[in-house]
Structure formats: C-alpha cells, structure tokens
Amino acid sequence: MKGMHIVVVPAPLATDAGPSYSSLMANARANGITIEYDTFGKPSNPPMLLIMGLGAQMILWDEAFCEQLAARGHYVVRFDNRDVGLSTKFADAGVPDVVAALTASMSGQPVKAPYTLRDMAADAVGLLDALHIDHAHIVGASMGGMIAQTVAIDHPKRARTLTSIMSTTGAPDLPPAKPEAMAALLSPPPTSRDEAIERSVSVFRTIGSPGFPFEEERFRERAALAYDRCFHPEGAARQIVAIIASGSRREKLRAVKAPTLVIHGADDPLVPLAGGKDTAESVAGAEIMIIAGMGHDLPRPVWPRIIDGITALTTRN
C-alpha cells in the first residue's frame, strides 16, 4: 500500500438536511447524444460533476446530498448516463447476452459491446464542454467511479480532482461480488411498476449497508419515482457489457495526476473493499476513506463524512 493513506471511519450516527438550493433541469447535446442534467448552487463556484452507477438515474444522487455539496461552495452537476433516465437510449444495439460476455471475459476472449466506459467518459466530458466548464471535481459512484477514473485517465486536464466511491480498477485478480449480490444484480427485469419497486427494494436490501437501518419506505419512494421517470432495464444490460468490455484500469491509473480520494464501505458485498484499496494503491498519493458498516449504497448517516471528505479534497485543490 505504498503511497496510500488509509483512514478507517467509524459509523456516524446522524445527518443534517442542510439548506435548500434550487436545481435547474435541462438537457444538452454532448458527444453526439442528448444528456439530461440538472444543477445545484452558484455557477460561479468551482464545478463538481457527479456520475452515478449501473442502471441508475441521476436522481439516485439525492437532492439533499447535492444541496449539501452546493452549500459547501460547489456548483454541482448531476446527469443521466447514456441508456438510462432521460438521456439517449441505444435500443438499436439490442439486448446483449451478459452471461456470454462474462464467460468470454473470464476466458480471455474479446467482448463485443455497443459502447465502453471510454465512450461514457467522453459523454461526461462532452457535457462539461456544453456547459462551458474547462475542468471540474469529478465524483463517481460504483460504475460512475469507473467512468470518473476513465475521465481522469483519458482527459486529465478536465479532472481537477477525482473521487471514486464504492468502485474498483476492474482488475481480473480482484475478489468478485458475493454470490447473493451478483444474483440480485442479474435477476430478471421486472414486468410491472409493482415488480420494479419490489425488485429495487430487494436489491438494495441485499447490497446495502448492514451497519445502518434499512429505510424501506424511502427505497420504495425512490424506486417508484425512478420507474415513473423512466423504465429502461435493457440499458443496464448494455452498461454491464460496457464494464466487462472495458477491462482493467489498474496500470493506466498509475499515470493519473489528479488529487484522488477513494471512499469505500468496509462491508460492500457487490464491489468488495479490495476494489477500493486497489484503486487507491494504483493512483500515486491517493487517500482512502473506509466507512465501517457501509455496503454498496449511500445511507444518509454517512453523508456528513463523505461530504467532509470530498470537500477537504476539493478545498485543497
């Protein structure tokens, strides 16, 4: 772990909703597609781009979380990745065979994909271009962390800092997800609104944070909102294949110069802690914050610690 600073964070007990900041919903043409986004805070403040994970719409970055980051002096931008939410869908590419892609990858064979994480990173940079932002603090969670890492690799001048949350380098020698977490992720897509809500609650109950109370009603409300906003499960399948086809970033991360913070739950069943440690070990001088009791989600009681960590990084850089 040479060059890596480790901070083990005990489970915090409370959070504060903070002041209210209005958001602006809009869309922009970027990298040849349409990207839906919104913003929080003053445009004159240092920009921060939030990138969400697999199959997740931008609304999974809770408004109150975004407002608290804005209250710390950031101009916060969140957006829908391609193939989810209100951004461009790639339905013409068809639904890929995820199991076949996993099998090919494990046997060292090339994986065909409609797009890769590099394309998704180019989307993010294209959005910055559309918003006339030269560089930003890049924050990504899960697959969003992989995209954020790829922004720092492929577009180093655009990443003022990098924060990678519950993510990984994608190196093949890292431990896999726990079987129950992978089974939850790959379970058949729902066929109705009620099924979609129940599946979402079940998935987050499986992959979520064992050290914190499970807020079932909050998860149900969020799942209903996501379904009503956009239901597009085949997009998640294409995103999974994009992850598989993109391979490992471990060696390329060694060239990243952006000041980097890695945040990971000690109890993450989907992306084990080893993935976060490997990310921090791969980026020279990276810091890592390990949060006790946190799984593969962002429970509200950990927000203050996460926001403090991100803000400490951004104010220094």
C-alpha angles and dihedrals in degrees: 000000000000114000093014124115115209125204117180108205119205118226109278120222109216147018137207123225091216128198123326122253122184119235129217116221116205144131134235139193108247132163090353096305139083116257124194114215144156136199142219129199134010118331088219091065123089107282123243122192117207117203119193130209143252115333090343124133121222090258088076083078091079114232091233090053090051091046091054091052089049090050088058090062104272131128097224122206122186124179146176113258117229113284095026137077116352097332124104116299125216098212092143088067090066129220111305126222100250094187091052090050091051091048092049092048094050090051093050095251123139116264120222114220135170088231140348138222088269089063090049090049088051088054090055092049090045089056090052088052091050090051091047092241114151096195137350144188101266118214123179135175124208106322085005087061089055090051091047090051089050091051089054090048100044100029105029095165091058096056111078089175134352126223115183114191124194090339139121146213091248092235110163095226093063119104114269129237117282110269094245091052093049091046090053091049094049098041115129115280116258121255100207142032093257092050091048092054093046092047092050092050090048093049094050092044087056101043100028133102115295092192094065136055113270107241097209097173091051091051091049092051092048092048091050091050091049093049093049092047095049135337109196112141095166088067090064090054091055090047091052090053089048089057092048094047093049095064126189126350095185098108095039091052089063088073095052112117099179113113103258138205122188118199120190139164117242089220103044108146096184101046104021119222090255088073092058092045090050090052092052092045090051096055114066112242095004120158123219128206114197113196117206115229095013120129130176099316140060107254113196096243090065095051096092092054093045093047091046090051095048092045093048088056096045096046090054092051 
